[in-house]
Amino acid sequence: MAYLESVSMTWYRRKRVHVIILWNDIDRYIRTLVIVPPE
């Protein structure tokens, strides 16, 4: 059971990191749109 918990915790942590990276990408994309508005 402890093994399963540790695996699920590492998976959850990894998923959270992926979400943070995704948010950073979205934030950067929005900033580039604001800095360089489309013609």
mmCIF entry with sequence, helices, sheets and N, C-alpha, C, O atoms, coordinates in Angstrom:
data_MODEL
# 
_entry.id   MODEL 
# 
_entity.id                         1 
_entity.type                       polymer 
_entity.pdbx_number_of_molecules   1 
# 
_entity_poly.entity_id                      1 
_entity_poly.type                           'polypeptide(L)' 
_entity_poly.nstd_linkage                   no 
_entity_poly.nstd_monomer                   no 
_entity_poly.pdbx_seq_one_letter_code       MAYLESVSMTWYRRKRVHVIILWNDIDRYIRTLVIVPPE 
_entity_poly.pdbx_seq_one_letter_code_can   MAYLESVSMTWYRRKRVHVIILWNDIDRYIRTLVIVPPE 
_entity_poly.pdbx_strand_id                 A 
# 
loop_
_entity_poly_seq.entity_id 
_entity_poly_seq.num 
_entity_poly_seq.mon_id 
_entity_poly_seq.hetero 
1 1  MET n 
1 2  ALA n 
1 3  TYR n 
1 4  LEU n 
1 5  GLU n 
1 6  SER n 
1 7  VAL n 
1 8  SER n 
1 9  MET n 
1 10 THR n 
1 11 TRP n 
1 12 TYR n 
1 13 ARG n 
1 14 ARG n 
1 15 LYS n 
1 16 ARG n 
1 17 VAL n 
1 18 HIS n 
1 19 VAL n 
1 20 ILE n 
1 21 ILE n 
1 22 LEU n 
1 23 TRP n 
1 24 ASN n 
1 25 ASP n 
1 26 ILE n 
1 27 ASP n 
1 28 ARG n 
1 29 TYR n 
1 30 ILE n 
1 31 ARG n 
1 32 THR n 
1 33 LEU n 
1 34 VAL n 
1 35 ILE n 
1 36 VAL n 
1 37 PRO n 
1 38 PRO n 
1 39 GLU n 
# 
_struct_asym.id          A 
_struct_asym.entity_id   1 
# 
_struct_conf.conf_type_id            HELX_P 
_struct_conf.id                      HELX_P1 
_struct_conf.pdbx_PDB_helix_id       AA1 
_struct_conf.beg_label_comp_id       ALA 
_struct_conf.beg_label_asym_id       A 
_struct_conf.beg_label_seq_id        2 
_struct_conf.pdbx_beg_PDB_ins_code   ? 
_struct_conf.end_label_comp_id       ILE 
_struct_conf.end_label_asym_id       A 
_struct_conf.end_label_seq_id        35 
_struct_conf.pdbx_end_PDB_ins_code   ? 
_struct_conf.beg_auth_comp_id        ALA 
_struct_conf.beg_auth_asym_id        A 
_struct_conf.beg_auth_seq_id         2 
_struct_conf.end_auth_comp_id        ILE 
_struct_conf.end_auth_asym_id        A 
_struct_conf.end_auth_seq_id         35 
_struct_conf.pdbx_PDB_helix_class    1 
_struct_conf.details                 ? 
_struct_conf.pdbx_PDB_helix_length   34 
# 
_struct_conf_type.id          HELX_P 
_struct_conf_type.criteria    ? 
_struct_conf_type.reference   ? 
# 
loop_
_atom_site.group_PDB 
_atom_site.id 
_atom_site.type_symbol 
_atom_site.label_atom_id 
_atom_site.label_alt_id 
_atom_site.label_comp_id 
_atom_site.label_asym_id 
_atom_site.label_entity_id 
_atom_site.label_seq_id 
_atom_site.pdbx_PDB_ins_code 
_atom_site.Cartn_x 
_atom_site.Cartn_y 
_atom_site.Cartn_z 
_atom_site.occupancy 
_atom_site.B_iso_or_equiv 
_atom_site.pdbx_formal_charge 
_atom_site.auth_seq_id 
_atom_site.auth_comp_id 
_atom_site.auth_asym_id 
_atom_site.auth_atom_id 
_atom_site.pdbx_PDB_model_num 
ATOM 1   N N  . MET A 1 1  ? 0.837  -1.203 0.000   1.00 0.00 ? 1  MET A N  1 
ATOM 2   C CA . MET A 1 1  ? 0.000  0.000  0.000   1.00 0.00 ? 1  MET A CA 1 
ATOM 3   C C  . MET A 1 1  ? 0.873  1.254  0.000   1.00 0.00 ? 1  MET A C  1 
ATOM 4   O O  . MET A 1 1  ? 0.590  2.216  -0.714  1.00 0.00 ? 1  MET A O  1 
ATOM 5   N N  . ALA A 1 2  ? 1.925  1.235  0.800   1.00 0.00 ? 2  ALA A N  1 
ATOM 6   C CA . ALA A 1 2  ? 2.808  2.406  0.828   1.00 0.00 ? 2  ALA A CA 1 
ATOM 7   C C  . ALA A 1 2  ? 3.440  2.624  -0.546  1.00 0.00 ? 2  ALA A C  1 
ATOM 8   O O  . ALA A 1 2  ? 3.649  3.758  -0.976  1.00 0.00 ? 2  ALA A O  1 
ATOM 9   N N  . TYR A 1 3  ? 3.741  1.514  -1.228  1.00 0.00 ? 3  TYR A N  1 
ATOM 10  C CA . TYR A 1 3  ? 4.337  1.636  -2.565  1.00 0.00 ? 3  TYR A CA 1 
ATOM 11  C C  . TYR A 1 3  ? 3.359  2.329  -3.514  1.00 0.00 ? 3  TYR A C  1 
ATOM 12  O O  . TYR A 1 3  ? 3.734  3.222  -4.274  1.00 0.00 ? 3  TYR A O  1 
ATOM 13  N N  . LEU A 1 4  ? 2.107  1.898  -3.453  1.00 0.00 ? 4  LEU A N  1 
ATOM 14  C CA . LEU A 1 4  ? 1.095  2.517  -4.312  1.00 0.00 ? 4  LEU A CA 1 
ATOM 15  C C  . LEU A 1 4  ? 0.953  4.003  -3.992  1.00 0.00 ? 4  LEU A C  1 
ATOM 16  O O  . LEU A 1 4  ? 0.839  4.830  -4.896  1.00 0.00 ? 4  LEU A O  1 
ATOM 17  N N  . GLU A 1 5  ? 0.962  4.332  -2.715  1.00 0.00 ? 5  GLU A N  1 
ATOM 18  C CA . GLU A 1 5  ? 0.817  5.743  -2.328  1.00 0.00 ? 5  GLU A CA 1 
ATOM 19  C C  . GLU A 1 5  ? 1.979  6.573  -2.857  1.00 0.00 ? 5  GLU A C  1 
ATOM 20  O O  . GLU A 1 5  ? 1.778  7.674  -3.371  1.00 0.00 ? 5  GLU A O  1 
ATOM 21  N N  . SER A 1 6  ? 3.199  6.043  -2.731  1.00 0.00 ? 6  SER A N  1 
ATOM 22  C CA . SER A 1 6  ? 4.359  6.801  -3.211  1.00 0.00 ? 6  SER A CA 1 
ATOM 23  C C  . SER A 1 6  ? 4.291  6.971  -4.724  1.00 0.00 ? 6  SER A C  1 
ATOM 24  O O  . SER A 1 6  ? 4.620  8.036  -5.246  1.00 0.00 ? 6  SER A O  1 
ATOM 25  N N  . VAL A 1 7  ? 3.864  5.924  -5.431  1.00 0.00 ? 7  VAL A N  1 
ATOM 26  C CA . VAL A 1 7  ? 3.764  6.023  -6.893  1.00 0.00 ? 7  VAL A CA 1 
ATOM 27  C C  . VAL A 1 7  ? 2.721  7.064  -7.272  1.00 0.00 ? 7  VAL A C  1 
ATOM 28  O O  . VAL A 1 7  ? 2.963  7.894  -8.149  1.00 0.00 ? 7  VAL A O  1 
ATOM 29  N N  . SER A 1 8  ? 1.559  7.029  -6.618  1.00 0.00 ? 8  SER A N  1 
ATOM 30  C CA . SER A 1 8  ? 0.520  7.999  -6.950  1.00 0.00 ? 8  SER A CA 1 
ATOM 31  C C  . SER A 1 8  ? 0.969  9.414  -6.579  1.00 0.00 ? 8  SER A C  1 
ATOM 32  O O  . SER A 1 8  ? 0.624  10.371 -7.271  1.00 0.00 ? 8  SER A O  1 
ATOM 33  N N  . MET A 1 9  ? 1.726  9.553  -5.508  1.00 0.00 ? 9  MET A N  1 
ATOM 34  C CA . MET A 1 9  ? 2.205  10.883 -5.122  1.00 0.00 ? 9  MET A CA 1 
ATOM 35  C C  . MET A 1 9  ? 3.200  11.412 -6.145  1.00 0.00 ? 9  MET A C  1 
ATOM 36  O O  . MET A 1 9  ? 3.133  12.582 -6.521  1.00 0.00 ? 9  MET A O  1 
ATOM 37  N N  . THR A 1 10 ? 4.126  10.564 -6.604  1.00 0.00 ? 10 THR A N  1 
ATOM 38  C CA . THR A 1 10 ? 5.087  11.037 -7.605  1.00 0.00 ? 10 THR A CA 1 
ATOM 39  C C  . THR A 1 10 ? 4.352  11.376 -8.897  1.00 0.00 ? 10 THR A C  1 
ATOM 40  O O  . THR A 1 10 ? 4.689  12.359 -9.557  1.00 0.00 ? 10 THR A O  1 
ATOM 41  N N  . TRP A 1 11 ? 3.354  10.576 -9.268  1.00 0.00 ? 11 TRP A N  1 
ATOM 42  C CA . TRP A 1 11 ? 2.582  10.857 -10.479 1.00 0.00 ? 11 TRP A CA 1 
ATOM 43  C C  . TRP A 1 11 ? 1.843  12.186 -10.323 1.00 0.00 ? 11 TRP A C  1 
ATOM 44  O O  . TRP A 1 11 ? 1.798  12.995 -11.251 1.00 0.00 ? 11 TRP A O  1 
ATOM 45  N N  . TYR A 1 12 ? 1.265  12.401 -9.141  1.00 0.00 ? 12 TYR A N  1 
ATOM 46  C CA . TYR A 1 12 ? 0.541  13.651 -8.905  1.00 0.00 ? 12 TYR A CA 1 
ATOM 47  C C  . TYR A 1 12 ? 1.496  14.838 -8.981  1.00 0.00 ? 12 TYR A C  1 
ATOM 48  O O  . TYR A 1 12 ? 1.171  15.868 -9.572  1.00 0.00 ? 12 TYR A O  1 
ATOM 49  N N  . ARG A 1 13 ? 2.680  14.686 -8.378  1.00 0.00 ? 13 ARG A N  1 
ATOM 50  C CA . ARG A 1 13 ? 3.652  15.775 -8.404  1.00 0.00 ? 13 ARG A CA 1 
ATOM 51  C C  . ARG A 1 13 ? 4.077  16.057 -9.840  1.00 0.00 ? 13 ARG A C  1 
ATOM 52  O O  . ARG A 1 13 ? 4.186  17.213 -10.249 1.00 0.00 ? 13 ARG A O  1 
ATOM 53  N N  . ARG A 1 14 ? 4.316  14.984 -10.608 1.00 0.00 ? 14 ARG A N  1 
ATOM 54  C CA . ARG A 1 14 ? 4.738  15.173 -11.996 1.00 0.00 ? 14 ARG A CA 1 
ATOM 55  C C  . ARG A 1 14 ? 3.642  15.874 -12.782 1.00 0.00 ? 14 ARG A C  1 
ATOM 56  O O  . ARG A 1 14 ? 3.918  16.769 -13.580 1.00 0.00 ? 14 ARG A O  1 
ATOM 57  N N  . LYS A 1 15 ? 2.398  15.465 -12.556 1.00 0.00 ? 15 LYS A N  1 
ATOM 58  C CA . LYS A 1 15 ? 1.290  16.074 -13.281 1.00 0.00 ? 15 LYS A CA 1 
ATOM 59  C C  . LYS A 1 15 ? 1.179  17.554 -12.909 1.00 0.00 ? 15 LYS A C  1 
ATOM 60  O O  . LYS A 1 15 ? 0.918  18.395 -13.769 1.00 0.00 ? 15 LYS A O  1 
ATOM 61  N N  . ARG A 1 16 ? 1.375  17.863 -11.645 1.00 0.00 ? 16 ARG A N  1 
ATOM 62  C CA . ARG A 1 16 ? 1.310  19.257 -11.219 1.00 0.00 ? 16 ARG A CA 1 
ATOM 63  C C  . ARG A 1 16 ? 2.407  20.066 -11.904 1.00 0.00 ? 16 ARG A C  1 
ATOM 64  O O  . ARG A 1 16 ? 2.180  21.199 -12.329 1.00 0.00 ? 16 ARG A O  1 
ATOM 65  N N  . VAL A 1 17 ? 3.602  19.474 -12.008 1.00 0.00 ? 17 VAL A N  1 
ATOM 66  C CA . VAL A 1 17 ? 4.700  20.172 -12.693 1.00 0.00 ? 17 VAL A CA 1 
ATOM 67  C C  . VAL A 1 17 ? 4.333  20.398 -14.149 1.00 0.00 ? 17 VAL A C  1 
ATOM 68  O O  . VAL A 1 17 ? 4.606  21.467 -14.694 1.00 0.00 ? 17 VAL A O  1 
ATOM 69  N N  . HIS A 1 18 ? 3.715  19.402 -14.796 1.00 0.00 ? 18 HIS A N  1 
ATOM 70  C CA . HIS A 1 18 ? 3.311  19.567 -16.188 1.00 0.00 ? 18 HIS A CA 1 
ATOM 71  C C  . HIS A 1 18 ? 2.292  20.692 -16.316 1.00 0.00 ? 18 HIS A C  1 
ATOM 72  O O  . HIS A 1 18 ? 2.346  21.477 -17.263 1.00 0.00 ? 18 HIS A O  1 
ATOM 73  N N  . VAL A 1 19 ? 1.373  20.772 -15.375 1.00 0.00 ? 19 VAL A N  1 
ATOM 74  C CA . VAL A 1 19 ? 0.364  21.836 -15.421 1.00 0.00 ? 19 VAL A CA 1 
ATOM 75  C C  . VAL A 1 19 ? 1.034  23.198 -15.281 1.00 0.00 ? 19 VAL A C  1 
ATOM 76  O O  . VAL A 1 19 ? 0.667  24.146 -15.976 1.00 0.00 ? 19 VAL A O  1 
ATOM 77  N N  . ILE A 1 20 ? 2.019  23.299 -14.378 1.00 0.00 ? 20 ILE A N  1 
ATOM 78  C CA . ILE A 1 20 ? 2.732  24.569 -14.198 1.00 0.00 ? 20 ILE A CA 1 
ATOM 79  C C  . ILE A 1 20 ? 3.468  24.941 -15.481 1.00 0.00 ? 20 ILE A C  1 
ATOM 80  O O  . ILE A 1 20 ? 3.446  26.098 -15.899 1.00 0.00 ? 20 ILE A O  1 
ATOM 81  N N  . ILE A 1 21 ? 4.122  23.955 -16.109 1.00 0.00 ? 21 ILE A N  1 
ATOM 82  C CA . ILE A 1 21 ? 4.840  24.231 -17.360 1.00 0.00 ? 21 ILE A CA 1 
ATOM 83  C C  . ILE A 1 21 ? 3.853  24.679 -18.431 1.00 0.00 ? 21 ILE A C  1 
ATOM 84  O O  . ILE A 1 21 ? 4.131  25.609 -19.188 1.00 0.00 ? 21 ILE A O  1 
ATOM 85  N N  . LEU A 1 22 ? 2.699  24.016 -18.493 1.00 0.00 ? 22 LEU A N  1 
ATOM 86  C CA . LEU A 1 22 ? 1.686  24.379 -19.483 1.00 0.00 ? 22 LEU A CA 1 
ATOM 87  C C  . LEU A 1 22 ? 1.215  25.812 -19.252 1.00 0.00 ? 22 LEU A C  1 
ATOM 88  O O  . LEU A 1 22 ? 1.062  26.574 -20.206 1.00 0.00 ? 22 LEU A O  1 
ATOM 89  N N  . TRP A 1 23 ? 0.985  26.181 -18.003 1.00 0.00 ? 23 TRP A N  1 
ATOM 90  C CA . TRP A 1 23 ? 0.553  27.546 -17.694 1.00 0.00 ? 23 TRP A CA 1 
ATOM 91  C C  . TRP A 1 23 ? 1.618  28.551 -18.094 1.00 0.00 ? 23 TRP A C  1 
ATOM 92  O O  . TRP A 1 23 ? 1.300  29.632 -18.590 1.00 0.00 ? 23 TRP A O  1 
ATOM 93  N N  . ASN A 1 24 ? 2.908  28.195 -17.876 1.00 0.00 ? 24 ASN A N  1 
ATOM 94  C CA . ASN A 1 24 ? 3.981  29.101 -18.279 1.00 0.00 ? 24 ASN A CA 1 
ATOM 95  C C  . ASN A 1 24 ? 3.970  29.296 -19.788 1.00 0.00 ? 24 ASN A C  1 
ATOM 96  O O  . ASN A 1 24 ? 4.164  30.412 -20.270 1.00 0.00 ? 24 ASN A O  1 
ATOM 97  N N  . ASP A 1 25 ? 3.745  28.222 -20.539 1.00 0.00 ? 25 ASP A N  1 
ATOM 98  C CA . ASP A 1 25 ? 3.688  28.334 -21.996 1.00 0.00 ? 25 ASP A CA 1 
ATOM 99  C C  . ASP A 1 25 ? 2.529  29.227 -22.422 1.00 0.00 ? 25 ASP A C  1 
ATOM 100 O O  . ASP A 1 25 ? 2.687  30.082 -23.293 1.00 0.00 ? 25 ASP A O  1 
ATOM 101 N N  . ILE A 1 26 ? 1.367  29.028 -21.810 1.00 0.00 ? 26 ILE A N  1 
ATOM 102 C CA . ILE A 1 26 ? 0.197  29.852 -22.152 1.00 0.00 ? 26 ILE A CA 1 
ATOM 103 C C  . ILE A 1 26 ? 0.472  31.314 -21.811 1.00 0.00 ? 26 ILE A C  1 
ATOM 104 O O  . ILE A 1 26 ? 0.137  32.211 -22.585 1.00 0.00 ? 26 ILE A O  1 
ATOM 105 N N  . ASP A 1 27 ? 1.084  31.550 -20.648 1.00 0.00 ? 27 ASP A N  1 
ATOM 106 C CA . ASP A 1 27 ? 1.391  32.915 -20.229 1.00 0.00 ? 27 ASP A CA 1 
ATOM 107 C C  . ASP A 1 27 ? 2.352  33.570 -21.212 1.00 0.00 ? 27 ASP A C  1 
ATOM 108 O O  . ASP A 1 27 ? 2.170  34.728 -21.586 1.00 0.00 ? 27 ASP A O  1 
ATOM 109 N N  . ARG A 1 28 ? 3.375  32.828 -21.629 1.00 0.00 ? 28 ARG A N  1 
ATOM 110 C CA . ARG A 1 28 ? 4.343  33.371 -22.576 1.00 0.00 ? 28 ARG A CA 1 
ATOM 111 C C  . ARG A 1 28 ? 3.663  33.675 -23.908 1.00 0.00 ? 28 ARG A C  1 
ATOM 112 O O  . ARG A 1 28 ? 3.932  34.706 -24.524 1.00 0.00 ? 28 ARG A O  1 
ATOM 113 N N  . TYR A 1 29 ? 2.784  32.779 -24.350 1.00 0.00 ? 29 TYR A N  1 
ATOM 114 C CA . TYR A 1 29 ? 2.074  32.973 -25.617 1.00 0.00 ? 29 TYR A CA 1 
ATOM 115 C C  . TYR A 1 29 ? 1.215  34.235 -25.563 1.00 0.00 ? 29 TYR A C  1 
ATOM 116 O O  . TYR A 1 29 ? 1.203  35.023 -26.509 1.00 0.00 ? 29 TYR A O  1 
ATOM 117 N N  . ILE A 1 30 ? 0.498  34.423 -24.457 1.00 0.00 ? 30 ILE A N  1 
ATOM 118 C CA . ILE A 1 30 ? -0.351 35.609 -24.311 1.00 0.00 ? 30 ILE A CA 1 
ATOM 119 C C  . ILE A 1 30 ? 0.517  36.868 -24.285 1.00 0.00 ? 30 ILE A C  1 
ATOM 120 O O  . ILE A 1 30 ? 0.160  37.889 -24.873 1.00 0.00 ? 30 ILE A O  1 
ATOM 121 N N  . ARG A 1 31 ? 1.663  36.784 -23.594 1.00 0.00 ? 31 ARG A N  1 
ATOM 122 C CA . ARG A 1 31 ? 2.539  37.963 -23.537 1.00 0.00 ? 31 ARG A CA 1 
ATOM 123 C C  . ARG A 1 31 ? 3.054  38.319 -24.926 1.00 0.00 ? 31 ARG A C  1 
ATOM 124 O O  . ARG A 1 31 ? 3.109  39.497 -25.281 1.00 0.00 ? 31 ARG A O  1 
ATOM 125 N N  . THR A 1 32 ? 3.433  37.315 -25.719 1.00 0.00 ? 32 THR A N  1 
ATOM 126 C CA . THR A 1 32 ? 3.924  37.628 -27.062 1.00 0.00 ? 32 THR A CA 1 
ATOM 127 C C  . THR A 1 32 ? 2.798  38.224 -27.901 1.00 0.00 ? 32 THR A C  1 
ATOM 128 O O  . THR A 1 32 ? 3.046  39.098 -28.732 1.00 0.00 ? 32 THR A O  1 
ATOM 129 N N  . LEU A 1 33 ? 1.566  37.764 -27.694 1.00 0.00 ? 33 LEU A N  1 
ATOM 130 C CA . LEU A 1 33 ? 0.439  38.341 -28.429 1.00 0.00 ? 33 LEU A CA 1 
ATOM 131 C C  . LEU A 1 33 ? 0.236  39.797 -28.028 1.00 0.00 ? 33 LEU A C  1 
ATOM 132 O O  . LEU A 1 33 ? -0.066 40.646 -28.866 1.00 0.00 ? 33 LEU A O  1 
ATOM 133 N N  . VAL A 1 34 ? 0.405  40.078 -26.734 1.00 0.00 ? 34 VAL A N  1 
ATOM 134 C CA . VAL A 1 34 ? 0.210  41.453 -26.264 1.00 0.00 ? 34 VAL A CA 1 
ATOM 135 C C  . VAL A 1 34 ? 1.342  42.347 -26.766 1.00 0.00 ? 34 VAL A C  1 
ATOM 136 O O  . VAL A 1 34 ? 1.109  43.481 -27.184 1.00 0.00 ? 34 VAL A O  1 
ATOM 137 N N  . ILE A 1 35 ? 2.577  41.822 -26.719 1.00 0.00 ? 35 ILE A N  1 
ATOM 138 C CA . ILE A 1 35 ? 3.722  42.624 -27.161 1.00 0.00 ? 35 ILE A CA 1 
ATOM 139 C C  . ILE A 1 35 ? 3.655  42.850 -28.669 1.00 0.00 ? 35 ILE A C  1 
ATOM 140 O O  . ILE A 1 35 ? 3.883  43.965 -29.139 1.00 0.00 ? 35 ILE A O  1 
ATOM 141 N N  . VAL A 1 36 ? 3.346  41.804 -29.425 1.00 0.00 ? 36 VAL A N  1 
ATOM 142 C CA . VAL A 1 36 ? 3.281  41.920 -30.887 1.00 0.00 ? 36 VAL A CA 1 
ATOM 143 C C  . VAL A 1 36 ? 1.847  41.654 -31.316 1.00 0.00 ? 36 VAL A C  1 
ATOM 144 O O  . VAL A 1 36 ? 1.494  40.512 -31.612 1.00 0.00 ? 36 VAL A O  1 
ATOM 145 N N  . PRO A 1 37 ? 1.022  42.681 -31.354 1.00 0.00 ? 37 PRO A N  1 
ATOM 146 C CA . PRO A 1 37 ? -0.378 42.469 -31.739 1.00 0.00 ? 37 PRO A CA 1 
ATOM 147 C C  . PRO A 1 37 ? -0.472 42.075 -33.212 1.00 0.00 ? 37 PRO A C  1 
ATOM 148 O O  . PRO A 1 37 ? 0.273  42.601 -34.038 1.00 0.00 ? 37 PRO A O  1 
ATOM 149 N N  . PRO A 1 38 ? -1.361 41.174 -33.544 1.00 0.00 ? 38 PRO A N  1 
ATOM 150 C CA . PRO A 1 38 ? -1.500 40.758 -34.949 1.00 0.00 ? 38 PRO A CA 1 
ATOM 151 C C  . PRO A 1 38 ? -1.995 41.903 -35.818 1.00 0.00 ? 38 PRO A C  1 
ATOM 152 O O  . PRO A 1 38 ? -2.812 42.719 -35.390 1.00 0.00 ? 38 PRO A O  1 
ATOM 153 N N  . GLU A 1 39 ? -1.502 41.947 -37.010 1.00 0.00 ? 39 GLU A N  1 
ATOM 154 C CA . GLU A 1 39 ? -1.886 43.039 -37.925 1.00 0.00 ? 39 GLU A CA 1 
ATOM 155 C C  . GLU A 1 39 ? -3.341 42.895 -38.360 1.00 0.00 ? 39 GLU A C  1 
ATOM 156 O O  . GLU A 1 39 ? -3.840 43.718 -39.127 1.00 0.00 ? 39 GLU A O  1 
# 
